[in-house]
Amino acid sequence: MVKGNGISLIDSATGDLQEVLGAPLLSGSQTDSFKCLTWDDRQAPGDLFIAIRGTVHDGAASIPQMLELGVRGIISENEPPANPPADLTWWQVENSREAFARLVHHAWGEPAAQIPVFGITGTNGKSSTVHLLASILDVANMNPGWVTTVDQRIAGACRESSCTTPSADQLALSLREHVESGGRSMVLEISSHAIHQHRVTGIPLVAAAVTQLGRDHLDYHGTVEEYHAVKKELRHQVREGGVFLLPDHVDKDTVAFEDLFTGRRWTGKVLQQNAKGVRAILQGADWEFELNWNRPARHDLSNALCATVLADSAGISVACIREGLVSAKPVPGRMEEVSRGVFVDYAHTPDALESALKVCREICRGELRVLFGCGGDRDQGKRSQMGKVAADHADAIFLTDDNPRSESSDQILEQILVGVGDHPRVEKNTDRRQAIGTALQNLREEDILLIAGKGHETTQEIRGEKFPFDDCEVVRDWLGVTT
């Protein structure tokens, strides 16, 4: 089904819609006779319309038009009109987004209930943890699908992603396609927006985790406390007996997770670390194994532990877990070494930038350089914080554009500079391509350059227009490197 035509309710497992929506306020027609669910007035009109209250547009404004077009069923947060048509059925719901999510999964036959689905949220590390867990599931012959900020694998087909977590209808359809093609598991990267907007409501999770809690998206959530609270709301979708993992800080050599429901705890401890990788011990209540891994970062070990515990909670053996971790491919734009000593990373929060710089410092034998900016029309409070992080850890700082959107590039950089303070080596250039070229100049073999913020992204958004831009390709162009 295409979005333009809504979702067909014919031959679906809808049964009585009252199972999902409860009893209607008005019962002018048979609730089991609706044939098509629509939610956008640009769609071909069906006979059941749900008025979704969005951040910009309230679907309730389209109800009169829908009634004129012959719609006989309405689902809305509002009360029915004073003099409704005699054949009108009207459900009043508390949250239209939540009702929509439950309806589309019901319409597609509850595919998420037919396979184990894992949910992974957090400020940083989501995409990497999804790919690690998917690799483990693959080794365990569980034919995984996944959805991340970077890419998706549905029904055996891989494609790039346009957002972190798709809409509820797209997720329901993807799960249906994956199950019908023989898929046996699914791993979802879930953003705080998706939790708050009920995009993943209706998906029972066998296990879920918060990879890390930092600062992000305050332009949407308002406060760090509210942002963290939304992340933790995902616990309500975990099936009985499943785990909901929260990160637990120990020390610089040890990472840990704790199950919110039972208090059980798992740890990963670094034994040896160098530029080529790490040797660590991962430990739970009834298992322990050594991991020799070609990823040196502490946050990578945290992601590995998170994926390990989620897999273990689903009954996957330690042997499959170890093999899946070792064989997992790195996620594009996550500490990706484009050329010797030049790393591109998606770090766009203070915590992520600090983690990436600490990794670089540990393996750097010369000068550590960092290039970054901050996105426009987003949380302004993190800009000075990221400036301070750069000043605390880098020898040379290059400030530039990172999707300035409708904001002034110069204004963004000035806000970053507040945190940079009196650092002796700072250069500004709003042209990101030129800034990268400058940062690459005279880079010695023992030096490291971290290009942060955009990672896997392939566009730069300025004044409402997206221009092609890939940090990795720009580096290769400057260095004359071919892939």
Order of alpha helices (4+ residues) and beta strands (2+ residues): beta-alpha-beta-beta-beta-alpha-beta-beta-alpha-beta-alpha-beta-beta-beta-alpha-beta-alpha-beta-alpha-alpha-beta-beta-beta-beta-beta-alpha-alpha-beta-beta-alpha-beta-alpha-beta-alpha-beta-alpha-beta-beta-beta-alpha
